Amino acid sequence: MPTIDLLVLVPILGFGAFLWVGLFIITRATVQTPLTIVSFIGMLAQAAYFFIRVLADTTEEGLQTGILISRFSWWANCIPVAIWFHMSSLVARRGKSKAILTPAVTFFYTAGLFLSFIGTFSDLFLDYSGGGLDKGKHVYVGVGSAYEYYMLYLALVTGAALVNFGLTFYRLQTGKEATSTAIKTQVGLLTIGAGLFMVGGVMLAIKFKFVINSFPDYVAYIFLLGGLGLFGYSIAQYGMLVGGKDTRRDFAYSFSSLLIMNLLYSVVLVLLGLNSPILGLAVVGLVTLNNALYDWGREILDRFFFSKDEQTARSEARNYATTLASQPVATHEIQAKESLPITVTENNHTNHTSELAIAGKENEKAFNDAVRKAITSLKNPPQLIQSPLLGLMLVGKRLKQQGLEDNRLNRAAILKSLFIELLERLRPAENITYGTTDAWRYYNVLYFPYIREVSKKQAYAEARRLAEERRKNGIREPGEIEKVLEWLSEVDEDTYYKWQRRASDTIASILREEEVRLQPSENPQPLSALERQ
């Protein structure tokens, strides 16, 4: 019966966990920000650390191979912690500075690269010449004469990251920064996670320095995984780094499928007697990549087998399925894209609403742009279900009034009906169904392309078709729709799109007023989302 070697199993799990969380962030983020990208790179770097630990510790390729891997992978002991500090710096400076690098970040990156170079081409930090086997199973490399300097670097970087998170959390808790309960909780989780990362890293460094055998390496690895667990929980529960979306179902679904596939493949390998650490790494890595990048891979294959229109339709269908896995959260998505302020209700931290009552051209433009995009998506459900306006209080109110389940499909249906109602308010009060006077221009330029799905380019051809049909039926006078389509086809393009913009802005103004009526009487302060980094 095969035995379980925790010194190998835990790093394999760590490799898969960090790799998957990093890929989840980059594939689910509403927009890619410096904080998102740095976090993604940090997760990959930490995954590389665990990957290298397994390769270096195994004796399948011999002692010298393990020592060689340890030498040229020393960077994985220095760079990930510098990236972690960079992430803490971005969180601490959220909304205050657009600079990606600060002097402190640059210093720690430079120090990490310097230590990586020295540690690779000398025995100052690790004594590669005196390497051996620990209990005949794992490659062991002793500490060098300058290992204390690496310990100092590790303590300074992880300690500084912990201070960044801690001070940010303190400012939020004491009210020195206006923010939401959700953001406070996210930073609190990051602070605790930073503490766990620091404990795990320092435990490994102390164990190597003083050759402490009272606890094995995997105990420290568990602390590192604990920090990752809190990081992942903040993503799933609070939408950190992914645009504030409620991704709990998506996160759990993706993780469950990943776990099941890893278990199935692992059982098959064990039954076949192929339970080596290298195969374990390969299985976890391939399953994780397949789980996270499956849709991306299909898009590449689509280019070889489908036309451009078919590629677009298939891509939209995949995005549609992925989006349905998350609950709509209006303000974080608008915030990430359009820099709108946000508020959070007391009853449910994931039920965010747009602070539409706040004056300001920037806020008004952001909301108007969201409305304009939603109107153009009325005939495209895969796009409409991604609209941040699905989280409006007005949509939620109608959802409850109609007794419908709260999901994106029902919210999209309500939002569409709401826009049709608002569009009808642009119809002039005349005794005709359709007209061609100036009073009808705003109604016509939105109704025909987005409700009847007849664009300006199609208007002339459709008018000709109606004219031919009319003449076949012996009717001399053109109908109202035919007249409108001819009128639209003759309108100058610049004028046409100017009318569309003014019409959608009018609808946005009406929608804003109705949304404001549903706002609490005491509006909280505008808040900044973590994704603004």
Buried (B, 14 or more C-beta within 10 A) or exposed (E): EEEEBBBBBBBBBBBBBBBBBBBBBBBBBBEEBBBBBBBBBBBBBBBBBBBBBBBBBBBEEEEEBBBBBBBEBBBBBBBBBBBBBBBBBBBBBBBEEEEBEBEBBEBBBEBBBEBBEBBBEBBBBBBBEEBEEBEEEBBBBBBBEBBEBBBEBBBBBBBBBBBBBBBBBEBBEEEEBEBBEBBBBBBBBBBBBBBBBBBBBBBBBEBBBEEEEEEBBBBBBBBBBBBBBBBBBBBBBBBBBBBBBBBBBBBEEBBEBBBEBBEEBBEEBEEEEEBEBEBBBEBBBEBBBEBBBEBEEEBEEBEEEBEEEEBEBBBBEBBBEBBBBBBBBBBBBBBBBBBBBBBBBEEEBBBBBBBBEBEEEEBBBBBBBBBBBBBBBBBEBBBBBBBBBBBBBBBBBBBEEEEBEEBBEBBBBBBBEBBEEBBEEBBEEEEEEBBBEEEBBBBBBBBBBBBBEBEBEBBBEBBBEBBEEBEEEEEEEBBEBBBBBBBBBEBEEEEBEEBBEEBBBBBBBBBBEBBBEEBEEEEBEBBBBBBBB
